[in-house]
């Protein structure tokens, strides 16, 4: 791995340069244009190729060479990009859809405010550009301001919301500028912040950024008829003084140049009061708007990307549980949830050789796609497909391409049924505040399948037992039992609504749909007569009021049947490895690096990484053959939060020397053993150098803080226990 | 790697692992606190083992030995580093997926990453930033990238006439935001090359400030730029907020301990046995004093003698120093004394403190032994 000898000098020079170009990209021909044969093969296997000639395919099958892996890697990369862009666009769509109502409110507010401002006065261009303000009463120099309550503890989720809002307003003709908290800081002051505002609106920013530049820009014909909207997405992080100054300045001009504010508030509505002075607050004309809650957004997202796997890719139960815990325990932001999912997706396509077949789910004719693809696969990979654990468990002896295609199609079909059932469950559970993510985690549990086959008898007892709502372990069927329970007590009207939603979800499953229809018809007959008894029914536990209960009961029984038959977790299906990401360990280590713990573990257990024969694995005593820094770190564990350098050195020296002389001596840590102050032995310089380097390395890794001038003999330990 | 998978699975199912970790941390912290002797004992302990009791070698010898430390476990370290080669393809895959790679674990990762770059990132233009250096001009780096993109875009535009190919002003004189917005506009249609920024020690001393991290984060989310970085400090993740982590850097973490010595990274750290003790300070003080005029040296001597005679005091009041110096005809006025004092202060030979009775007093920041030694050598 060492650089070639000739480059040694160059490397040394590069080491002390702040930056350097290691190498330029290889000539485009080598990388971006594949060799002709590879390209031919790529064409043959790419879905977009117009006519995949079978002859070509067969030849490709014959020619198996080392280009294979790279070709499939490219395919998998393409599959990742297509899959993720599909998921990402779904996410964007869902989030935008949720926020659309609010966006329209904002737009309406902007338009109303604009006409209100214009109603006060409609200055002509010359008036607008005059340097002094229009003479109007104080009331009119108030800036319409929309405070948008985001309800998010973390700002990061609002970035996309405000970006979408900006796009929405812009597409409706408003002029738009954004000011971030970093711009509204004391460092930039009001001048820098106004300049940034100008930069976003005016194409050529003059050297002296003042309001007159803005005014003259605003007077241009194409700009005049619309308000300027300034979005400040994170109000709490802004400097109150700078923002106040900006508000005071712009408020003088609001009649001439109608600038309105939209401010995002993460905490409570009194945040502006805390931040701004009363004088400034008087210049704002507030309007309060509220975003949807994070849990609504989460439910919608889970539905769109996990329950209805929009792009084929799906996750296993373990991964789902991990993501759920990550969401609830880590920071509760949707952004981190999505980025975790993206990482899972990329890991899947990077590790699973056949994962490129996922693309089939995006194709119109997936069977043809899989057929083409599978036949073009080399024998080795074909064999691998039949060797997947999920296939070997089902006794499928024959192994031809059509089996795979059939298997995959069946998998997609069953997945679709699964998601329909899950959505029905959620529809009923919503009335009892069940979150989709929770119920999703239960529904992907492969143990469910085994439970389903055995617990028919258990059903009744479970139904009647009190719902253990406190348990959130996610294993077992806590939430599903809760849902079935909920159905039993649903008021008639709600039940009718639920059944209606069910019938849309079960559209593809005629057998079930008929049953739902049947239920609906009986409910309608009985429903009208029973509405008056609703409240009574809700309280009754099912043994009384036997006229209505059967309907609820029937629905519950139907749901239970459907769950048993159709809620087949993906992990129970053959070939699911192709679509389903399972390796939770890899995901976790890539997502949450834990340097604090891992670096200490590296040092304390260096043998397990180096796998050397010299350092005893079992030994509790620190061996001198260990890595120097490892010895030091082990020794440091003996101290409190400060380490005496002298003692530390003596123990280090003891350990080092004990192996040198091959005599097992106790480390002599008594400071009384003073050396003669004459010339130090030659070996001691080396020991001191090693000590120094080990300390420096511990300093680099941040395990130590250097001695202060007041206590030059003591270093401070920073980390305690891995 | 340790068996993280099993641990992870356990964490996923039980979820209590984290809390146990937390409890473990605090437990060991308080244990460590308990071990710490009470303040009087601490003094006793510090007195018991002093660095000066050790028979320390001269700094030059120390530095010479440092260069000759025999490597331990050379083969194993190399084998460990080699074992990561299998992962190169996966790393590249993830880089292409749009993630940034973040390498951590004990040991210098410089060679590993550069080897990865030379063998695997052949399709990328790789720019290496040595974050372990004490100062780095990030703007230069960004200007380099921008200029490279500009040249490529220009040659492309030549093939499609009719588009403007003039820069309003050269990149070095543009503001940072302008360059970033230029970089953000570059897509694969404009430029052929993808740039990979290879940042050794993205947590290094020169990159540790918020502004540098903001800049790097903004560069890392430009469409044609990818980032591979290494960290060594255990608290490095504190450098980033959620926005940077999830929307800009998009880290994918890899635990790759190499146990390779931090050779270049170490260079800029002081040696604990060389400059930590006062031997070094005495020496530097001596060098400074010898370059001053004899009168200035004598003024310093007056101060030093006073300090040795009155060790308990907080320092020598300026007024009494002036009187003493006038008596000995060392200075003629307060102005000359002040000029000497300024010289001392600039070289950290003297510290000014407020005395408890309000007047300024002077103190030499050296312990008595060191001060005595200094006076001997100065004579």
Contacts between the chains, C-beta under 8 A, distances in Angstrom:
chain1	res1	chain2	res2	distance
A	1	B	78	6.6
A	1	B	81	5.7
A	1	B	82	6.7
A	1	B	111	5.8
A	1	B	112	7.6
A	1	B	115	5.2
A	2	B	111	7.4
A	14	B	128	7.1
A	14	B	130	7.9
A	15	B	110	8.0
A	15	B	130	6.6
A	15	B	264	4.6
A	16	B	130	7.4
A	16	B	133	7.0
A	16	B	264	7.6
A	17	B	130	6.5
A	18	B	129	7.0
A	18	B	130	6.1
A	18	B	133	5.7
A	18	B	135	7.3
A	18	B	136	4.4
A	18	B	137	6.3
A	18	B	140	7.3
A	18	B	141	7.7
A	18	B	206	8.0
A	19	B	127	6.1
A	19	B	128	6.2
A	19	B	129	4.5
A	19	B	130	6.7
A	19	B	136	7.0
A	19	B	140	7.1
A	19	B	141	4.9
A	19	B	144	7.5
A	20	B	127	7.4
A	20	B	128	5.6
A	21	B	125	6.8
A	21	B	126	7.1
A	21	B	127	5.4
A	21	B	128	7.7
A	21	B	144	7.5
A	22	B	114	6.7
A	22	B	117	5.6
A	22	B	118	6.9
A	22	B	126	4.0
A	22	B	127	7.0
A	22	B	128	5.0
A	22	B	198	6.7
A	23	B	117	7.6
A	23	B	118	6.7
A	23	B	122	7.6
A	23	B	125	7.2
A	23	B	126	5.6
A	24	B	125	5.0
A	24	B	193	7.4
A	25	B	122	7.5
A	25	B	123	5.7
A	25	B	124	5.6
A	25	B	125	4.6
A	25	B	192	7.3
A	25	B	193	4.3
A	25	B	194	6.9
A	26	B	122	4.4
A	26	B	123	5.9
A	28	B	192	5.7
A	30	B	122	7.5
A	31	B	122	6.8
A	31	B	123	4.2
A	32	B	123	7.6
A	32	B	192	7.5
A	73	B	89	6.9
A	73	B	93	6.7
A	76	B	93	7.5
A	77	B	93	6.4
A	77	B	96	5.7
A	77	B	97	7.3
A	80	B	97	5.6
A	81	B	97	7.7
A	84	B	97	7.6
A	154	B	242	5.9
A	155	B	242	7.7
A	155	B	243	7.3
A	156	B	241	7.9
A	156	B	242	4.2
A	156	B	243	5.1
A	156	B	246	6.2
A	156	B	247	7.1
A	159	B	243	6.6
A	159	B	247	6.7
A	182	B	214	7.6
A	318	B	9	6.2
A	318	B	12	5.5
A	318	B	13	7.7
A	321	B	12	4.7
A	321	B	13	6.6
A	322	B	8	7.1
A	322	B	11	7.7
A	322	B	12	4.2
A	325	B	11	7.6
A	325	B	12	6.4
A	325	B	15	5.1
A	329	B	15	6.9
A	329	B	18	6.8
A	331	B	242	6.8
A	333	B	242	6.6
A	333	B	246	7.8
A	335	B	242	6.9
A	335	B	246	4.8
A	335	B	247	6.8
A	336	B	242	6.9
A	336	B	246	5.6
A	338	B	246	8.0
A	339	B	246	4.5
A	339	B	247	7.9
A	339	B	250	6.6
A	343	B	99	7.0
A	343	B	252	6.1
A	346	B	93	7.4
A	346	B	94	5.6
A	346	B	97	4.0
A	346	B	98	8.0
A	346	B	99	6.5
A	346	B	252	7.7
A	347	B	94	7.8
A	349	B	93	7.5
A	349	B	97	7.6
A	350	B	90	5.2
A	350	B	93	4.3
A	350	B	94	6.1
A	350	B	97	7.5
A	351	B	90	7.2
A	475	B	13	7.2
A	583	B	5	7.3
A	584	B	5	7.4
A	584	B	8	5.3
A	584	B	9	6.0
A	584	B	12	5.5
A	585	B	4	5.1
A	585	B	5	2.8
A	585	B	6	7.3
A	585	B	7	7.6
A	585	B	8	4.2
A	585	B	9	6.7
A	586	B	5	7.3
A	587	B	8	7.9
A	588	B	4	6.8
A	588	B	8	4.2
A	588	B	11	7.3
A	588	B	12	7.7
A	589	B	1	7.9
A	589	B	4	4.9
A	589	B	8	7.2
A	589	B	253	6.5
A	589	B	254	7.9
A	589	B	255	6.3
A	590	B	252	4.7
A	590	B	253	5.3
A	590	B	254	7.1
A	591	B	252	7.9
A	591	B	253	7.0
A	592	B	253	7.2
A	593	B	102	6.4
A	593	B	104	5.7
A	593	B	237	7.1
A	593	B	251	7.4
A	593	B	253	3.2
A	593	B	254	7.9
A	593	B	255	6.9
A	595	B	104	4.6
A	595	B	105	7.8
A	595	B	231	6.4
A	595	B	233	7.5
A	595	B	234	4.9
A	595	B	235	7.8
A	595	B	236	6.1
A	595	B	237	6.9
A	596	B	234	4.4
A	596	B	235	7.0
A	597	B	21	7.3
A	598	B	104	6.9
A	598	B	105	6.2
A	598	B	255	5.4
A	598	B	257	7.8
A	599	B	104	7.1
A	599	B	105	6.6
A	599	B	106	5.2
A	599	B	232	7.9
A	599	B	234	5.3
A	599	B	257	7.9
A	600	B	234	7.5
A	601	B	2	6.7
A	602	B	105	5.7
A	602	B	106	3.9
A	602	B	107	7.7
A	602	B	257	4.3
A	602	B	259	7.7
A	603	B	106	5.7
A	605	B	2	7.7
A	606	B	106	7.8
A	606	B	259	6.5
A	608	B	2	6.9
A	609	B	80	6.1
A	609	B	257	5.3
A	609	B	259	6.7
A	610	B	73	5.2
A	610	B	76	4.1
A	610	B	77	6.9
A	610	B	80	6.4
A	610	B	259	6.2
A	611	B	76	6.3
A	611	B	79	7.8
A	611	B	80	8.0
A	612	B	73	5.4
A	612	B	76	4.8
A	614	B	73	7.9
A	625	B	72	7.3
A	626	B	72	7.9
A	627	B	72	5.9
A	627	B	73	6.5
A	627	B	259	5.8
A	628	B	72	6.8
A	629	B	106	7.4
A	639	B	32	7.5
A	639	B	35	6.7
A	640	B	32	4.8
A	640	B	33	6.6
A	640	B	34	7.2
A	640	B	35	3.4
A	640	B	36	3.5
A	640	B	37	7.5
A	641	B	29	7.8
A	641	B	32	4.9
A	641	B	33	6.0
A	641	B	35	7.9
A	641	B	36	5.5
A	642	B	36	6.3
A	642	B	42	7.5
A	644	B	45	6.1
A	644	B	46	6.7
A	644	B	48	7.9
A	644	B	49	4.8
A	645	B	49	7.7
A	645	B	51	5.4
A	645	B	272	6.8
A	645	B	276	7.1
A	646	B	48	8.0
A	646	B	49	3.2
A	646	B	50	5.8
A	646	B	51	5.6
A	646	B	53	6.1
A	646	B	54	6.2
A	647	B	49	4.7
A	649	B	51	8.0
A	649	B	54	6.2
A	649	B	273	7.7
A	650	B	49	7.5
A	671	B	48	5.4
A	671	B	49	4.5
A	671	B	53	6.6
A	674	B	53	6.3
A	675	B	54	7.7
A	675	B	55	4.6
A	676	B	55	7.7
A	677	B	55	6.1
A	680	B	55	4.6
A	680	B	56	7.6
A	680	B	57	5.2
A	684	B	55	6.7
A	684	B	57	6.5
A	685	B	57	4.4
A	685	B	61	5.0
A	685	B	62	6.3
A	685	B	64	7.7
A	685	B	65	4.4
A	686	B	65	4.9
A	686	B	68	7.4
A	686	B	69	6.9
A	688	B	56	6.7
A	688	B	57	5.8
A	688	B	62	5.8
A	688	B	65	7.2
A	688	B	273	5.3
A	689	B	62	5.6
A	689	B	63	7.9
A	689	B	65	3.7
A	689	B	66	4.3
A	689	B	68	7.9
A	689	B	69	5.8
A	690	B	69	5.7
A	691	B	272	7.5
A	691	B	273	6.5
A	692	B	62	6.6
A	692	B	66	6.6
A	692	B	271	4.4
A	692	B	272	5.5
A	692	B	273	5.3
A	692	B	274	7.2
A	693	B	66	6.3
A	693	B	69	6.5
A	693	B	261	7.2
A	693	B	266	6.4
A	695	B	272	4.5
A	696	B	262	7.2
A	696	B	266	4.9
A	696	B	269	4.6
A	696	B	271	7.2
A	696	B	272	7.2
A	697	B	261	7.7
A	697	B	262	5.3
A	697	B	266	7.1
A	699	B	269	6.0
A	700	B	232	5.1
A	700	B	233	7.1
A	700	B	262	5.6
A	700	B	265	5.8
A	700	B	266	7.2
A	700	B	269	7.0
A	701	B	106	6.4
A	701	B	232	5.3
A	701	B	233	6.3
A	701	B	234	6.0
A	702	B	232	7.6
A	702	B	233	3.9
A	702	B	234	4.4
A	702	B	235	5.5
A	702	B	236	7.8
A	703	B	234	6.6
A	706	B	270	7.8
A	706	B	272	7.3
A	706	B	276	7.4
A	707	B	272	7.8
A	707	B	276	5.7
A	709	B	365	6.8
A	711	B	46	6.7
A	712	B	51	6.7
A	712	B	276	5.7
A	712	B	277	6.3
A	712	B	278	6.9
A	713	B	46	5.3
A	713	B	49	6.9
A	713	B	50	5.4
A	713	B	51	5.3
A	714	B	46	6.3
A	715	B	272	7.6
A	717	B	32	6.7
A	718	B	234	7.7
A	719	B	234	6.1
A	720	B	25	6.4
A	720	B	28	4.2
A	720	B	29	4.4
A	720	B	31	7.6
A	720	B	32	5.1
A	721	B	24	5.6
A	721	B	25	6.1
A	721	B	27	7.3
A	721	B	28	3.1
A	721	B	29	7.6
